[in-house]
């Protein structure tokens, strides 16, 4: 059967035509060279069948990458790694705060802020110079759950209540200038249209174009600890519970690996994988 005739099933259940171009691009973007990319693409092509899920295709490509280049596999699994920050969503908030901080903002997480009408718990307050941004995070623990228009509608009303109170208080050094909604999945078209119409900034996995969450993470090299292919699920949870959210944080907090009883040989492999992933010098 011609690969162009293969339909695959997305996480949402929607069938789409299989695209070799998209598979190849995702591998190259993860850092795989042309020889490794060709090898994996050809291997995956030979195992395709009608109705195969995108998850199964991903798992096949990931397993092949992991067996050859673990740090490239780490980057390839970025989207899945963010899902693994759950289930509460709080590690995701801390992770987004780290990305915003790396962009030059002072950040505070989980703040109770007075609104004109009621008090609100704000996920992230980000301040640069005299401007403060109110950021709400919407975390989904599985693929296929997108943010519809109800999310920006709800967040915008909270944002305006906070802004109305904040900007009319005497003695505050900053003004609230923007409201953001950040999600690890995607926004529906209506959500994007509404956000653009009322001036609410939306940040998702691939939106805005060329400046989405994935683009920012790759640019800043701020990969979550859950991207590691060498740490177990239990070990990752241990680190997240101690607020080690970023891979690069583990370089400075490597003593946690000793607390986990990890051998020196394995510890060296884990730290080397992280240094390669984050482009850090050994």
C-alpha positions as a Markdown table, in Angstrom:
| # | Residue | x | y | z |
|---|---|---|---|---|
| 1 | Unk | 0.0 | 0.0 | 0.0 |
| 2 | Unk | 1.2 | 3.5 | -0.9 |
| 3 | Unk | 2.1 | 5.5 | 2.2 |
| 4 | Unk | 0.2 | 8.4 | 0.7 |
| 5 | Unk | -3.0 | 6.3 | 1.1 |
| 6 | Unk | -2.5 | 5.7 | 4.8 |
| 7 | Unk | -4.8 | 7.5 | 7.2 |
| 8 | Unk | -3.7 | 7.8 | 10.8 |
| 9 | Unk | -5.8 | 8.6 | 13.9 |
| 10 | Unk | -5.0 | 11.8 | 15.9 |
| 11 | Unk | -5.4 | 11.9 | 19.7 |
| 12 | Unk | -8.8 | 13.7 | 19.1 |
| 13 | Unk | -9.9 | 10.7 | 17.1 |
| 14 | Unk | -9.9 | 12.6 | 13.8 |
| 15 | Unk | -8.4 | 10.7 | 10.9 |
| 16 | Unk | -5.7 | 12.5 | 8.8 |
| 17 | Unk | -3.4 | 11.5 | 6.0 |
| 18 | Unk | 0.0 | 10.3 | 7.1 |
| 19 | Unk | 2.7 | 12.8 | 6.2 |
| 20 | Unk | 6.3 | 11.5 | 5.8 |
| 21 | Unk | 7.3 | 15.2 | 5.6 |
| 22 | Unk | 5.9 | 15.9 | 9.1 |
| 23 | Unk | 7.6 | 12.9 | 10.6 |
| 24 | Unk | 10.9 | 13.8 | 9.0 |
| 25 | Unk | 10.6 | 17.4 | 10.1 |
| 26 | Unk | 9.9 | 16.4 | 13.7 |
| 27 | Unk | 13.0 | 14.2 | 13.8 |
| 28 | Unk | 15.3 | 16.9 | 12.2 |
| 29 | Unk | 13.9 | 19.5 | 14.6 |
| 30 | Unk | 14.9 | 17.3 | 17.5 |
| 31 | Unk | 18.5 | 17.2 | 16.3 |
| 32 | Unk | 18.7 | 13.9 | 14.3 |
| 33 | Unk | 21.1 | 14.0 | 11.3 |
| 34 | Unk | 19.9 | 13.1 | 7.8 |
| 35 | Unk | 21.2 | 9.5 | 8.1 |
| 36 | Unk | 19.5 | 8.8 | 11.4 |
| 37 | Unk | 16.3 | 10.5 | 10.2 |
| 38 | Unk | 16.2 | 8.4 | 7.0 |
| 39 | Unk | 16.7 | 5.2 | 8.9 |
| 40 | Unk | 13.9 | 6.0 | 11.4 |
| 41 | Unk | 11.5 | 7.2 | 8.6 |
| 42 | Unk | 12.1 | 4.0 | 6.6 |
| 43 | Unk | 11.6 | 1.8 | 9.6 |
| 44 | Unk | 8.3 | 3.5 | 10.6 |
| 45 | Unk | 7.0 | 3.5 | 7.0 |
| 46 | Unk | 7.4 | -0.3 | 6.9 |
| 47 | Unk | 5.2 | -0.7 | 10.0 |
| 48 | Unk | 2.3 | 1.6 | 9.0 |
| 49 | Unk | -1.3 | 0.3 | 8.6 |
| 50 | Unk | -4.7 | 2.0 | 8.1 |
| 51 | Unk | -5.9 | 3.6 | 11.3 |
| 52 | Unk | -2.6 | 3.5 | 13.2 |
| 53 | Unk | -2.6 | 6.2 | 15.9 |
| 54 | Unk | -0.2 | 9.1 | 16.0 |
| 55 | Unk | 0.7 | 7.9 | 19.5 |
| 56 | Unk | 1.9 | 4.5 | 18.1 |
| 57 | Unk | 3.9 | 6.2 | 15.3 |
| 58 | Unk | 5.5 | 8.5 | 17.9 |
| 59 | Unk | 6.3 | 5.6 | 20.2 |
| 60 | Unk | 8.0 | 3.7 | 17.3 |
| 61 | Unk | 10.1 | 6.8 | 16.3 |
| 62 | Unk | 10.9 | 7.6 | 19.9 |
| 63 | Unk | 12.1 | 4.0 | 20.7 |
| 64 | Unk | 14.4 | 4.1 | 17.7 |
| 65 | Unk | 15.8 | 7.5 | 18.6 |
| 66 | Unk | 16.4 | 6.5 | 22.3 |
| 67 | Unk | 18.4 | 3.4 | 21.2 |
| 68 | Unk | 20.7 | 5.7 | 19.1 |
| 69 | Unk | 20.8 | 9.1 | 20.7 |
| 70 | Unk | 19.1 | 9.5 | 24.1 |
| 71 | Unk | 19.5 | 13.3 | 24.3 |
| 72 | Unk | 17.8 | 13.7 | 20.9 |
| 73 | Unk | 15.1 | 11.4 | 22.0 |
| 74 | Unk | 14.7 | 13.6 | 25.1 |
| 75 | Unk | 14.0 | 16.6 | 22.8 |
| 76 | Unk | 11.7 | 14.6 | 20.6 |
| 77 | Unk | 9.5 | 13.7 | 23.6 |
| 78 | Unk | 9.1 | 17.3 | 24.7 |
| 79 | Unk | 5.4 | 17.5 | 24.2 |
| 80 | Unk | 4.8 | 14.2 | 26.0 |
| 81 | Unk | 7.2 | 15.3 | 28.8 |
| 82 | Unk | 5.1 | 18.4 | 29.5 |
| 83 | Unk | 2.0 | 16.1 | 29.9 |
| 84 | Unk | 4.0 | 14.2 | 32.5 |
| 85 | Unk | 4.3 | 17.3 | 34.7 |
| 86 | Unk | 0.8 | 16.6 | 35.9 |
| 87 | Unk | -1.6 | 15.7 | 37.3 |
| 88 | Unk | -2.2 | 18.8 | 39.4 |
| 89 | Unk | -0.9 | 21.4 | 37.0 |
| 90 | Unk | 1.2 | 23.1 | 39.6 |
| 91 | Unk | 4.6 | 21.9 | 38.2 |
| 92 | Unk | 3.4 | 23.2 | 34.8 |
| 93 | Unk | 2.8 | 26.7 | 36.4 |
| 94 | Unk | 6.3 | 26.6 | 37.9 |
| 95 | Unk | 7.7 | 25.5 | 34.5 |
| 96 | Unk | 6.0 | 28.3 | 32.6 |
| 97 | Unk | 7.2 | 30.8 | 35.3 |
| 98 | Unk | 10.8 | 29.6 | 34.6 |
| 99 | Unk | 10.4 | 30.3 | 30.9 |
| 100 | Unk | 8.9 | 33.7 | 31.6 |
| 101 | Unk | 11.7 | 34.5 | 34.0 |
| 102 | Unk | 14.3 | 33.5 | 31.5 |
| 103 | Unk | 12.8 | 36.2 | 29.2 |
| 104 | Unk | 13.7 | 38.9 | 31.7 |
| 105 | Unk | 10.7 | 39.1 | 34.0 |
| 106 | Unk | 10.5 | 38.9 | 37.8 |
| 107 | Unk | 7.9 | 36.2 | 38.5 |
| 108 | Unk | 5.7 | 35.2 | 41.4 |
| 109 | Unk | 3.6 | 32.0 | 41.4 |
| 110 | Unk | 0.3 | 31.3 | 43.1 |
| 111 | Unk | -0.6 | 34.8 | 44.3 |
| 112 | Unk | -3.9 | 35.9 | 45.8 |
| 113 | Unk | -4.8 | 39.3 | 44.2 |
| 114 | Unk | -7.6 | 41.6 | 45.1 |
| 115 | Unk | -10.0 | 42.4 | 42.3 |
| 116 | Unk | -12.6 | 45.2 | 42.2 |
| 117 | Unk | -15.3 | 42.7 | 43.0 |
| 118 | Unk | -13.7 | 39.5 | 44.4 |
| 119 | Unk | -10.2 | 38.1 | 45.2 |
| 120 | Unk | -8.5 | 35.9 | 42.7 |
| 121 | Unk | -5.7 | 33.3 | 42.8 |
| 122 | Unk | -3.4 | 34.1 | 40.0 |
| 123 | Unk | -1.1 | 31.4 | 38.6 |
| 124 | Unk | 1.8 | 33.8 | 37.6 |
| 125 | Unk | 2.5 | 37.5 | 38.0 |
| 126 | Unk | 5.3 | 38.6 | 35.8 |
| 127 | Unk | 6.9 | 42.1 | 36.1 |
| 128 | Unk | 9.4 | 43.9 | 33.9 |
| 129 | Unk | 10.2 | 47.5 | 34.6 |
| 130 | Unk | 6.8 | 49.2 | 35.3 |
| 131 | Unk | 4.6 | 46.7 | 33.6 |
| 132 | Unk | 3.0 | 43.6 | 35.2 |
| 133 | Unk | 1.4 | 40.7 | 33.3 |
| 134 | Unk | -1.3 | 38.4 | 34.8 |
| 135 | Unk | -0.8 | 34.9 | 33.5 |
| 136 | Unk | -3.2 | 32.0 | 33.8 |
| 137 | Unk | -2.1 | 28.4 | 33.0 |
| 138 | Unk | -4.4 | 25.8 | 31.6 |
| 139 | Unk | -2.8 | 22.4 | 31.9 |
| 140 | Unk | -4.1 | 19.2 | 30.2 |
| 141 | Unk | -2.7 | 15.8 | 31.2 |
| 142 | Unk | -3.5 | 14.2 | 27.9 |
| 143 | Unk | -3.5 | 14.9 | 24.2 |
| 144 | Unk | -6.7 | 16.0 | 22.3 |
| 145 | Unk | -8.1 | 18.3 | 25.0 |
| 146 | Unk | -7.9 | 21.8 | 23.5 |
| 147 | Unk | -8.9 | 25.1 | 25.1 |
| 148 | Unk | -12.2 | 26.3 | 23.6 |
| 149 | Unk | -13.5 | 29.9 | 23.7 |
| 150 | Unk | -14.9 | 29.5 | 27.2 |
| 151 | Unk | -11.4 | 29.7 | 28.6 |
| 152 | Unk | -10.4 | 33.1 | 27.3 |
| 153 | Unk | -13.9 | 34.4 | 28.0 |
| 154 | Unk | -13.5 | 33.4 | 31.7 |
| 155 | Unk | -9.9 | 34.5 | 32.1 |
| 156 | Unk | -10.6 | 37.9 | 30.5 |
| 157 | Unk | -13.3 | 38.7 | 33.0 |
| 158 | Unk | -11.0 | 37.8 | 35.9 |
| 159 | Unk | -8.2 | 39.8 | 34.3 |
| 160 | Unk | -10.3 | 42.9 | 34.0 |
| 161 | Unk | -11.5 | 42.7 | 37.6 |
| 162 | Unk | -7.9 | 42.5 | 38.8 |
| 163 | Unk | -6.7 | 45.2 | 36.5 |
| 164 | Unk | -9.5 | 47.6 | 37.6 |
| 165 | Unk | -8.5 | 47.3 | 41.2 |
| 166 | Unk | -4.7 | 47.2 | 40.8 |
| 167 | Unk | -4.3 | 50.1 | 38.4 |
| 168 | Unk | -6.4 | 52.4 | 40.6 |
| 169 | Unk | -4.5 | 51.8 | 43.8 |
| 170 | Unk | -2.1 | 54.5 | 45.0 |
| 171 | Unk | 1.5 | 53.6 | 45.8 |
| 172 | Unk | 1.9 | 50.7 | 43.4 |
| 173 | Unk | 5.0 | 50.9 | 41.3 |
| 174 | Unk | 3.6 | 49.0 | 38.3 |
| 175 | Unk | 0.5 | 48.9 | 36.2 |
| 176 | Unk | -1.1 | 45.7 | 34.9 |
| 177 | Unk | -0.8 | 45.9 | 31.2 |
| 178 | Unk | -1.5 | 42.4 | 29.8 |
| 179 | Unk | -3.5 | 39.3 | 30.5 |
| 180 | Unk | -2.2 | 35.9 | 29.2 |
| 181 | Unk | -3.5 | 32.4 | 28.9 |
| 182 | Unk | -0.9 | 29.6 | 28.5 |
| 183 | Unk | -1.8 | 26.0 | 27.7 |
| 184 | Unk | 0.3 | 22.9 | 26.9 |
| 185 | Unk | -2.2 | 21.9 | 24.2 |
| 186 | Unk | -3.9 | 24.1 | 21.6 |
| 187 | Unk | -6.6 | 26.8 | 21.4 |
| 188 | Unk | -9.6 | 26.4 | 19.1 |
| 189 | Unk | -10.0 | 28.9 | 16.2 |
| 190 | Unk | -12.8 | 30.6 | 18.1 |
| 191 | Unk | -10.6 | 30.9 | 21.2 |
| 192 | Unk | -7.8 | 32.5 | 19.1 |
| 193 | Unk | -10.2 | 34.9 | 17.4 |
| 194 | Unk | -11.7 | 36.0 | 20.7 |
| 195 | Unk | -8.3 | 36.4 | 22.3 |
| 196 | Unk | -7.1 | 38.6 | 19.4 |
| 197 | Unk | -10.3 | 40.6 | 19.5 |
| 198 | Unk | -10.2 | 41.6 | 23.1 |
| 199 | Unk | -6.4 | 41.8 | 23.5 |
| 200 | Unk | -5.8 | 38.7 | 25.6 |
| 201 | Unk | -2.4 | 37.1 | 24.8 |
| 202 | Unk | -2.7 | 33.4 | 24.0 |
| 203 | Unk | 0.3 | 31.1 | 24.2 |
| 204 | Unk | 0.0 | 27.4 | 23.3 |
| 205 | Unk | 2.1 | 24.6 | 22.0 |
| 206 | Unk | 2.3 | 26.0 | 18.5 |
| 207 | Unk | 0.6 | 29.4 | 18.8 |
| 208 | Unk | 1.5 | 32.2 | 18.0 |
| 209 | Unk | 3.2 | 31.0 | 14.9 |
| 210 | Unk | 7.0 | 30.7 | 15.3 |
| 211 | Unk | 6.7 | 32.0 | 18.9 |
| 212 | Unk | 4.7 | 29.2 | 20.5 |
| 213 | Unk | 5.6 | 27.3 | 23.6 |
| 214 | Unk | 7.7 | 24.8 | 21.8 |
| 215 | Unk | 9.6 | 27.5 | 19.9 |
| 216 | Unk | 10.4 | 29.3 | 23.2 |
| 217 | Unk | 11.5 | 26.2 | 25.0 |
| 218 | Unk | 13.9 | 25.2 | 22.1 |
| 219 | Unk | 15.3 | 28.7 | 21.9 |
| 220 | Unk | 15.9 | 29.0 | 25.7 |
| 221 | Unk | 16.9 | 25.3 | 26.1 |
| 222 | Unk | 14.6 | 25.1 | 29.2 |
| 223 | Unk | 13.5 | 21.5 | 29.0 |
| 224 | Unk | 11.5 | 20.0 | 31.8 |
| 225 | Unk | 13.1 | 17.3 | 33.9 |
| 226 | Unk | 10.4 | 14.9 | 32.5 |
| 227 | Unk | 12.2 | 14.9 | 29.1 |
| 228 | Unk | 15.0 | 12.7 | 30.5 |
| 229 | Unk | 15.0 | 9.2 | 28.9 |
| 230 | Unk | 17.2 | 7.8 | 31.7 |
| 231 | Unk | 15.3 | 8.8 | 34.8 |
| 232 | Unk | 12.4 | 6.6 | 36.0 |
| 233 | Unk | 8.9 | 8.0 | 36.6 |
| 234 | Unk | 9.4 | 7.7 | 40.3 |
| 235 | Unk | 12.7 | 9.5 | 40.2 |
| 236 | Unk | 11.2 | 12.3 | 38.1 |
| 237 | Unk | 8.3 | 12.7 | 40.6 |
| 238 | Unk | 10.8 | 12.8 | 43.5 |
| 239 | Unk | 12.6 | 15.7 | 41.8 |
| 240 | Unk | 9.4 | 17.6 | 40.9 |
| 241 | Unk | 8.3 | 17.3 | 44.5 |
| 242 | Unk | 11.5 | 19.1 | 45.4 |
| 243 | Unk | 10.9 | 21.8 | 42.8 |
| 244 | Unk | 13.5 | 20.6 | 40.4 |
| 245 | Unk | 11.5 | 21.3 | 37.3 |
| 246 | Unk | 14.1 | 22.2 | 34.7 |
| 247 | Unk | 16.7 | 19.8 | 33.4 |
| 248 | Unk | 19.5 | 22.4 | 33.9 |
| 249 | Unk | 18.5 | 22.8 | 37.5 |
| 250 | Unk | 19.6 | 19.2 | 38.1 |
| 251 | Unk | 23.1 | 20.1 | 37.2 |
| 252 | Unk | 23.3 | 22.3 | 40.3 |
| 253 | Unk | 21.1 | 20.0 | 42.4 |
| 254 | Unk | 22.8 | 16.7 | 41.4 |
| 255 | Unk | 22.9 | 15.7 | 45.1 |
| 256 | Unk | 19.3 | 14.7 | 44.7 |
| 257 | Unk | 20.5 | 11.8 | 42.6 |
| 258 | Unk | 22.6 | 10.6 | 45.5 |
| 259 | Unk | 19.4 | 10.8 | 47.7 |
| 260 | Unk | 17.7 | 8.5 | 45.2 |
| 261 | Unk | 20.5 | 6.0 | 45.5 |
| 262 | Unk | 21.6 | 6.3 | 41.9 |
| 263 | Unk | 25.0 | 4.8 | 41.1 |
| 264 | Unk | 27.9 | 7.0 | 40.1 |
| 265 | Unk | 28.0 | 5.4 | 36.6 |
| 266 | Unk | 24.3 | 6.0 | 36.0 |
| 267 | Unk | 24.5 | 9.5 | 37.6 |
| 268 | Unk | 27.2 | 10.4 | 35.1 |
| 269 | Unk | 25.0 | 9.2 | 32.2 |
| 270 | Unk | 22.0 | 11.2 | 33.3 |
| 271 | Unk | 24.0 | 14.4 | 33.8 |
| 272 | Unk | 25.7 | 13.9 | 30.4 |
| 273 | Unk | 22.3 | 13.5 | 28.7 |
| 274 | Unk | 21.1 | 16.7 | 30.3 |
| 275 | Unk | 24.2 | 18.6 | 29.3 |
| 276 | Unk | 23.9 | 17.5 | 25.7 |
| 277 | Unk | 20.2 | 18.4 | 25.7 |
| 278 | Unk | 20.7 | 21.8 | 27.1 |
| 279 | Unk | 23.9 | 22.5 | 25.2 |
| 280 | Unk | 25.8 | 22.9 | 28.5 |
| 281 | Unk | 29.6 | 22.5 | 28.7 |
| 282 | Unk | 30.9 | 19.4 | 30.5 |
